[in-house]
Amino acid sequence: MIDPHPKVPVSDESANPIPGVVDGWITASQTAEGGLSLRIRVGGQTGGAIGGDAIEIVIQPAFAACVTDILVGEASADRKNACVPCGVGISRRLNHGNGSLSG
């Protein structure tokens, strides 16, 4: 059985913020298999529609509870950081206006 609360050592990533943070949007949903999907859109709105590059992080059901506990602030003291396996998808929109192609 997969341990939903893996004991993988991780550094405190929040201590080293990424420079150049831009505005974006995040959508959280449950996958058909019961996992967690976090879809991040980087950039603002164009004509009322959310645009920009898209990054999707899919977390297996066995690890979703660990991430959820951290997000809602219910993680135990030794679980404030976690490193869990995930799938990552990236869809880039080239900066060529409304007719941009995904890539």
FENCORUR-V359051 format. One line per field, one symbol per residue. ss: DSSP state (@ for helix, = for strand, . for the rest). A space follows every 50 residues. Layout:
ss = ???
//
This chain:
ss = ............@@@........=======.....=======..==..== ..=======.@@@@@@@@@@@.....@@@.......=====.=...@@@. .=.
//
